[in-house]
Amino acid sequence: MGESTLAGQAAAVVRDGLCSGCGACVLLGPGLEMALEGGFSRPRPVEGTSPAPASPAFDRVCPGRTVVAQRPEGSRPHPTMGPVVTAAQGWATDPEFRFRGSSGGVLSALTAWLLDSGRASTVVGAAASPTAPTRTVTVRLTGRADALAAAGSRYAPVSNAAAAVLGTPDAAFVGKPCEVAAVRALARARGEAAPLLLSFFCAGTPSQDATDALVAELSGATPPTALWYRGRGWPGRFTVVGADGTEASVTYDESWGRVLGPAAQWRCKLCVDGVGDSADLVAADFWHTDERGYPSFAEGDGVSAVLARTARGAELLAAAVEAGVLETAPLEVDDLAAVQPFQVRRRTTLAGRLAGVRLAGRAVPRYRGFGLWRHVLRAPRTQLRTASGSYSRARAGGGR
């Protein structure tokens, strides 16, 4: 199937190894659905439907093709942390949200408040499947109970953009940076209002197979009745709950560093935006650091860094603080960058990675407005080393 159809356009992105699994292509026309294939969420034709014609907006919306940096009015650009209108440390004042959330419970508390206060009519997010807790599914949140049940990161494939609500001023959307970028681009392409866009710092989407392997390691062949990746403390532990109520767990550092992180999809290794550049408001772990400046994963009360990237996000943050939903403290964005070395390294070395992959004859997305060349000029030798390593990995078949 050629690129004369929407399914053909999506299949080409998958074939190039550039699909992030966001699901936005499903909204570009009928006949596509998202499904797990090879451990990741991928678009496929709906059986029995006629193929939709190619979408002229596809290349502008699909983050496997193009991502454009946001430059909101009133924001100041940070070279690695994205545009910022206001910045703060923050945490939920509700102790349940702060405990259940992955860091300070900020996004979970915000979504509950948006719904319960009537500021939002619907919020799209992600949660554990109620019938298969090792799987992650897109959900429509309706209030505090739903938000609390969905609290905590899910390091697994899910395609929230496929369920985004456009053209409704009081809709809200919580998703990975690639999903948020796609939803904003789709709204722009259609000339419709984007939902309130909330995101978080993301290090990549691991294969579902990685979760399954870690579950099997902890619980054997017995399916768990509950699973959470983090939360229940900060940073929390990867935990499975058996039918008898017993828990087995490993540390966040071990689960991500040993099993989940290495299983991230190829598109994530070429990502320009792990910091939610296109969001109205984004939350991130504001780690404590040791004497060397490295993040410490010692358990404690969760604290989020909260960046309002647009006037809409700044108004939301201020209103939530005034309503007593969040408590905040001052934050210097450079201090956030200092405890997010992965995101800094990802942004500052990406030009070299992209060059190496292109030299190996592989396709890469188009990134506009992110200032990648500025990092080349500052550290050309680092870029050359990165390009060489990326060339070797791409030639060896990375991402296939």
VODRENVEX-386406 format. One record per residue (C-alpha): residue number from 0; residue in three letters; chain; z, x, y. Coordinates in steps of 0.2 Angstrom, whole numbers, plus 5000, padded with zeros to 4 digits. Last residue first. Layout:
% VODRENVEX-386406
   k   r c   zz   xx   yy
 NUM ALA A    Z    X    Y
...
This chain:
% VODRENVEX-386406
   k   r c   zz   xx   yy
 399 ARG A 5064 5072 4989
 398 GLY A 5076 5077 5003
 397 GLY A 5077 5095 4999
 396 GLY A 5062 5101 4989
 395 ALA A 5063 5120 4988
 394 ARG A 5051 5121 5003
 393 ALA A 5063 5111 5013
 392 ARG A 5078 5121 5008
 391 SER A 5069 5138 5012
 390 TYR A 5062 5131 5029
 389 SER A 5080 5125 5034
 388 GLY A 5087 5142 5030
 387 SER A 5074 5151 5041
 386 ALA A 5075 5138 5055
 385 THR A 5094 5140 5056
 384 ARG A 5093 5159 5057
 383 LEU A 5080 5157 5071
 382 GLN A 5091 5144 5080
 381 THR A 5106 5156 5079
 380 ARG A 5095 5170 5086
 379 PRO A 5089 5159 5101
 378 ALA A 5107 5154 5106
 377 ARG A 5107 5148 5124
 376 LEU A 5088 5145 5126
 375 VAL A 5087 5135 5109
 374 HIS A 5102 5125 5115
 373 ARG A 5093 5119 5131
 372 TRP A 5078 5115 5120
 371 LEU A 5088 5101 5111
 370 GLY A 5090 5091 5128
 369 PHE A 5092 5075 5119
 368 GLY A 5079 5065 5129
 367 ARG A 5067 5062 5115
 366 TYR A 5069 5064 5096
 365 ARG A 5054 5062 5085
 364 PRO A 5058 5061 5067
 363 VAL A 5053 5075 5055
 362 ALA A 5039 5077 5042
 361 ARG A 5038 5091 5030
 360 GLY A 5025 5106 5030
 359 ALA A 5038 5120 5028
 358 LEU A 5035 5124 5046
 357 ARG A 5040 5107 5050
 356 VAL A 5057 5109 5041
 355 GLY A 5060 5125 5049
 354 ALA A 5057 5119 5066
 353 LEU A 5068 5104 5064
 352 ARG A 5082 5114 5058
 351 GLY A 5080 5126 5073
 350 ALA A 5080 5112 5085
 349 LEU A 5095 5104 5077
 348 THR A 5106 5119 5080
 347 THR A 5116 5113 5095
 346 ARG A 5117 5095 5090
 345 ARG A 5123 5098 5072
 344 ARG A 5135 5112 5077
 343 VAL A 5143 5101 5090
 342 GLN A 5145 5086 5078
 341 PHE A 5152 5098 5065
 340 PRO A 5164 5106 5077
 339 GLN A 5172 5089 5082
 338 VAL A 5190 5096 5088
 337 ALA A 5183 5106 5102
 336 ALA A 5170 5092 5107
 335 LEU A 5185 5080 5110
 334 ASP A 5193 5093 5121
 333 ASP A 5177 5095 5131
 332 VAL A 5177 5076 5133
 331 GLU A 5194 5077 5142
 330 LEU A 5205 5062 5137
 329 PRO A 5218 5053 5146
 328 ALA A 5230 5041 5137
 327 THR A 5226 5024 5130
 326 GLU A 5235 5008 5122
 325 LEU A 5224 4995 5115
 324 VAL A 5225 4976 5113
 323 GLY A 5237 4974 5127
 322 ALA A 5226 4963 5137
 321 GLU A 5224 4975 5151
 320 VAL A 5219 4989 5138
 319 ALA A 5206 4977 5130
 318 ALA A 5199 4973 5147
 317 ALA A 5197 4991 5152
 316 LEU A 5189 4995 5136
 315 LEU A 5177 4981 5137
 314 GLU A 5172 4984 5155
 313 ALA A 5169 5002 5151
 312 GLY A 5158 4997 5136
 311 ARG A 5147 4985 5147
 310 ALA A 5146 4999 5161
 309 THR A 5139 5010 5147
 308 ARG A 5144 5025 5136
 307 ALA A 5163 5020 5134
 306 LEU A 5170 5034 5124
 305 VAL A 5186 5032 5114
 304 ALA A 5194 5046 5105
 303 SER A 5205 5039 5092
 302 VAL A 5223 5042 5087
 301 GLY A 5230 5038 5070
 300 ASP A 5249 5040 5067
 299 GLY A 5251 5055 5055
 298 GLU A 5245 5064 5039
 297 ALA A 5240 5082 5040
 296 PHE A 5221 5083 5041
 295 SER A 5221 5098 5054
 294 PRO A 5205 5101 5063
 293 TYR A 5201 5119 5067
 292 GLY A 5206 5127 5084
 291 ARG A 5213 5143 5076
 290 GLU A 5231 5138 5080
 289 ASP A 5229 5122 5071
 288 THR A 5221 5106 5078
 287 HIS A 5225 5088 5079
 286 TRP A 5210 5077 5077
 285 PHE A 5204 5064 5089
 284 ASP A 5194 5054 5076
 283 ALA A 5180 5045 5084
 282 ALA A 5176 5028 5093
 281 VAL A 5161 5023 5102
 280 LEU A 5157 5010 5116
 279 ASP A 5141 5003 5122
 278 ALA A 5132 5012 5108
 277 SER A 5115 5022 5110
 276 ASP A 5123 5040 5109
 275 GLY A 5134 5035 5093
 274 VAL A 5140 5052 5090
 273 GLY A 5130 5058 5075
 272 ASP A 5114 5058 5084
 271 VAL A 5101 5071 5081
 270 CYS A 5101 5069 5062
 269 LEU A 5091 5080 5052
 268 LYS A 5104 5082 5038
 267 CYS A 5106 5063 5039
 266 ARG A 5088 5060 5034
 265 TRP A 5091 5070 5018
 264 GLN A 5105 5059 5012
 263 ALA A 5123 5064 5011
 262 ALA A 5129 5069 4993
 261 PRO A 5137 5086 4999
 260 GLY A 5149 5075 5010
 259 LEU A 5155 5063 4997
 258 VAL A 5161 5075 4983
 257 ARG A 5170 5091 4988
 256 GLY A 5172 5090 5007
 255 TRP A 5173 5071 5008
 254 SER A 5185 5067 4994
 253 GLU A 5194 5084 4996
 252 ASP A 5197 5082 5014
 251 TYR A 5202 5064 5013
 250 THR A 5215 5068 5000
 249 VAL A 5213 5062 4982
 248 SER A 5219 5045 4975
 247 ALA A 5225 5035 4960
 246 GLU A 5234 5018 4963
 245 THR A 5242 5007 4950
 244 GLY A 5241 4988 4953
 243 ASP A 5238 4984 4934
 242 ALA A 5220 4980 4937
 241 GLY A 5218 4998 4945
 240 VAL A 5218 5002 4963
 239 VAL A 5207 5016 4969
 238 THR A 5211 5027 4984
 237 PHE A 5202 5040 4995
 236 ARG A 5217 5046 5006
 235 GLY A 5222 5043 5024
 234 PRO A 5217 5052 5040
 233 TRP A 5229 5045 5046
 232 GLY A 5239 5032 5037
 231 ARG A 5233 5017 5026
 230 GLY A 5216 5022 5032
 229 ARG A 5202 5031 5022
 228 TYR A 5190 5029 5008
 227 TRP A 5197 5012 5002
 226 LEU A 5195 5005 4984
 225 ALA A 5201 4989 4976
 224 THR A 5201 4980 4959
 223 PRO A 5195 4996 4951
 222 PRO A 5182 4996 4936
 221 THR A 5190 5004 4921
 220 ALA A 5178 5018 4914
 219 GLY A 5189 5032 4921
 218 SER A 5200 5028 4935
 217 LEU A 5201 5044 4946
 216 GLU A 5185 5054 4940
 215 ALA A 5176 5037 4937
 214 VAL A 5180 5032 4955
 213 LEU A 5174 5049 4961
 212 ALA A 5158 5048 4952
 211 ASP A 5154 5030 4958
 210 THR A 5157 5036 4976
 209 ALA A 5145 5050 4974
 208 ASP A 5132 5038 4966
 207 GLN A 5133 5027 4981
 206 SER A 5124 5042 4990
 205 PRO A 5133 5049 5005
 204 THR A 5128 5043 5023
 203 GLY A 5131 5056 5036
 202 ALA A 5144 5064 5047
 201 CYS A 5146 5049 5058
 200 PHE A 5156 5047 5075
 199 PHE A 5158 5028 5078
 198 SER A 5149 5013 5084
 197 LEU A 5150 4997 5094
 196 LEU A 5135 4989 5102
 195 LEU A 5138 4972 5112
 194 PRO A 5122 4963 5106
 193 ALA A 5105 4968 5113
 192 ALA A 5097 4955 5125
 191 GLU A 5079 4952 5121
 190 GLY A 5063 4961 5128
 189 ARG A 5057 4962 5110
 188 ALA A 5054 4981 5111
 187 ARG A 5071 4984 5120
 186 ALA A 5080 4973 5108
 185 LEU A 5072 4983 5094
 184 ALA A 5077 5000 5102
 183 ARG A 5095 4994 5104
 182 VAL A 5096 4988 5086
 181 ALA A 5088 5004 5080
 180 ALA A 5100 5015 5090
 179 VAL A 5115 5005 5083
 178 GLU A 5109 5007 5065
 177 CYS A 5106 5026 5067
 176 PRO A 5124 5028 5075
 175 LYS A 5132 5018 5061
 174 GLY A 5137 5000 5064
 173 VAL A 5147 4987 5073
 172 PHE A 5138 4973 5081
 171 ALA A 5143 4960 5094
 170 ALA A 5136 4943 5099
 169 ASP A 5141 4935 5116
 168 PRO A 5124 4937 5125
 167 THR A 5114 4931 5110
 166 GLY A 5096 4937 5111
 165 LEU A 5098 4948 5096
 164 VAL A 5109 4946 5081
 163 ALA A 5110 4961 5069
 162 ALA A 5109 4957 5050
 161 ALA A 5096 4970 5045
 160 ALA A 5105 4982 5056
 159 ASN A 5120 4982 5045
 158 SER A 5111 4991 5031
 157 VAL A 5125 4999 5019
 156 PRO A 5126 5015 5009
 155 ALA A 5143 5023 5007
 154 TYR A 5157 5031 5016
 153 ARG A 5166 5015 5021
 152 SER A 5177 5018 5036
 151 GLY A 5193 5008 5038
 150 ALA A 5196 4990 5043
 149 ALA A 5186 4977 5035
 148 ALA A 5201 4966 5028
 147 LEU A 5209 4968 5045
 146 ALA A 5193 4962 5054
 145 ASP A 5191 4947 5042
 144 ALA A 5210 4942 5045
 143 ARG A 5208 4944 5064
 142 GLY A 5193 4933 5066
 141 THR A 5176 4928 5061
 140 LEU A 5168 4944 5054
 139 ARG A 5150 4943 5048
 138 VAL A 5148 4955 5034
 137 THR A 5137 4969 5028
 136 VAL A 5141 4976 5011
 135 THR A 5149 4991 5003
 134 ARG A 5151 4993 4984
 133 THR A 5165 5001 4975
 132 PRO A 5175 4984 4978
 131 ALA A 5163 4974 4967
 130 THR A 5166 4955 4969
 129 PRO A 5173 4955 4987
 128 SER A 5161 4969 4992
 127 ALA A 5170 4981 5003
 126 ALA A 5167 4979 5022
 125 ALA A 5154 4981 5035
 124 GLY A 5151 4974 5052
 123 VAL A 5142 4960 5062
 122 VAL A 5153 4951 5075
 121 THR A 5150 4933 5080
 120 SER A 5155 4922 5094
 119 ALA A 5162 4936 5105
 118 ARG A 5173 4935 5120
 117 GLY A 5181 4920 5112
 116 SER A 5198 4928 5112
 115 ASP A 5200 4927 5093
 114 LEU A 5183 4935 5091
 113 LEU A 5183 4949 5104
 112 TRP A 5201 4952 5099
 111 ALA A 5198 4955 5081
 110 THR A 5183 4966 5085
 109 LEU A 5193 4976 5096
 108 ALA A 5207 4979 5084
 107 SER A 5195 4984 5071
 106 LEU A 5186 4996 5083
 105 VAL A 5202 5004 5089
 104 GLY A 5211 5006 5072
 103 GLY A 5218 5023 5078
 102 SER A 5210 5034 5064
 101 SER A 5203 5026 5049
 100 GLY A 5211 5009 5052
  99 ARG A 5224 5001 5041
  98 PHE A 5239 5009 5050
  97 ARG A 5233 5006 5068
  96 PHE A 5227 4989 5063
  95 GLU A 5243 4984 5055
  94 PRO A 5253 4992 5070
  93 ASP A 5245 4981 5083
  92 THR A 5245 4992 5098
  91 ALA A 5228 4999 5092
  90 TRP A 5225 5017 5097
  89 GLY A 5216 5026 5111
  88 GLN A 5212 5043 5119
  87 ALA A 5201 5040 5133
  86 ALA A 5184 5043 5140
  85 THR A 5174 5033 5154
  84 VAL A 5156 5032 5158
  83 VAL A 5150 5045 5145
  82 PRO A 5133 5050 5139
  81 GLY A 5132 5060 5123
  80 MET A 5145 5071 5115
  79 THR A 5135 5087 5113
  78 PRO A 5128 5091 5130
  77 HIS A 5139 5079 5139
  76 PRO A 5129 5067 5151
  75 ARG A 5137 5057 5165
  74 SER A 5136 5039 5165
  73 GLY A 5134 5027 5180
  72 GLU A 5117 5020 5174
  71 PRO A 5115 5022 5156
  70 ARG A 5104 5037 5149
  69 GLN A 5101 5033 5131
  68 ALA A 5093 5046 5120
  67 VAL A 5077 5040 5111
  66 VAL A 5076 5040 5092
  65 THR A 5059 5040 5084
  64 ARG A 5051 5039 5066
  63 GLY A 5066 5039 5054
  62 PRO A 5076 5030 5067
  61 CYS A 5064 5015 5065
  60 VAL A 5062 5005 5081
  59 ARG A 5049 5014 5092
  58 ASP A 5038 5018 5077
  57 PHE A 5039 5000 5070
  56 ALA A 5035 4991 5087
  55 PRO A 5017 4988 5083
  54 SER A 5022 4980 5066
  53 ALA A 5010 4981 5052
  52 PRO A 5005 4965 5044
  51 ALA A 5017 4955 5033
  50 PRO A 5014 4957 5014
  49 SER A 5014 4940 5005
  48 THR A 5030 4936 4996
  47 GLY A 5033 4934 4977
  46 GLU A 5045 4949 4976
  45 VAL A 5053 4954 4992
  44 PRO A 5045 4970 4997
  43 ARG A 5057 4985 4997
  42 PRO A 5067 4994 5010
  41 ARG A 5080 5007 5005
  40 SER A 5099 5008 5003
  39 PHE A 5104 5024 4994
  38 GLY A 5109 5029 4977
  37 GLY A 5092 5031 4969
  36 GLU A 5087 5014 4975
  35 LEU A 5100 5001 4982
  34 ALA A 5092 4987 4990
  33 MET A 5086 4981 5008
  32 GLU A 5074 4967 5010
  31 LEU A 5056 4965 5016
  30 GLY A 5044 4951 5016
  29 PRO A 5045 4944 5034
  28 GLY A 5043 4954 5050
  27 LEU A 5052 4967 5061
  26 LEU A 5069 4962 5056
  25 VAL A 5069 4970 5039
  24 CYS A 5063 4986 5047
  23 ALA A 5080 4987 5055
  22 GLY A 5089 4990 5038
  21 CYS A 5098 5006 5043
  20 GLY A 5094 5015 5026
  19 SER A 5092 5031 5035
  18 CYS A 5074 5033 5029
  17 LEU A 5066 5050 5033
  16 GLY A 5063 5057 5015
  15 ASP A 5044 5057 5019
  14 ARG A 5041 5044 5005
  13 VAL A 5054 5033 5013
  12 VAL A 5046 5033 5030
  11 ALA A 5029 5030 5022
  10 ALA A 5037 5015 5012
   9 ALA A 5043 5007 5028
   8 GLN A 5025 5007 5036
   7 GLY A 5018 5001 5020
   6 ALA A 5030 4986 5019
   5 LEU A 5025 4982 5037
   4 THR A 5007 4982 5032
   3 SER A 4992 4992 5038
   2 GLU A 5002 5007 5033
   1 GLY A 4994 5008 5016
   0 MET A 5000 5000 5000
